[in-house]
Amino acid sequence: MLKFIKGNLENIDGVEIYPLISLLIFFFFFMGLFWWVFTAKKSHIVEVSNIPLNDDTINPNQLK
């Protein structure tokens, strides 16, 4: 299977740039994510972490 894929990719001009582009996208995305996590305001993190604990759910009996 890999032989067929490799054989087809060898015929494409400039195909060697695609793995480099995907590595750069992956790297910059996760570096941005790490930067956001370390610079996020503590109050925002606490507010978002308490969302599942809020009791603002819709009561099914109220919908009738």
C-alpha positions, -999 to +999 in steps of 0.1 A: +000+000+000+027+024+009+045+016-023+016+029-043+013+061-023+051+068-024+052+061-061+024+086-069+039+113-046+073+110-063+057+123-096+044+155-080+066+186-082+072+204-049+055+177-028+083+178-002+070+212+011+037+197+024+052+179+054+071+210+063+040+232+061+019+208+082+047+206+108+048+244+110+010+247+113+011+221+141+040+238+159+025+273+158-009+262+168+003+245+199+027+273+207-001+297+205-023+275+227+005+272+253+009+310+252-028+315+257-029+291+286-001+308+305-013+343+299-050+338+305-065+357+334-071+336+365-106+350+369-115+338+334-102+303+341-121+301+373-153+313+356-150+288+328-141+259+351-173+266+371-197+264+341-204+226+346-212+232+382-238+260+376-274+250+382-288+270+354-303+240+336-337+240+320-363+221+338-382+198+314-414+206+332-411+243+325-411+236+287-447+224+287 
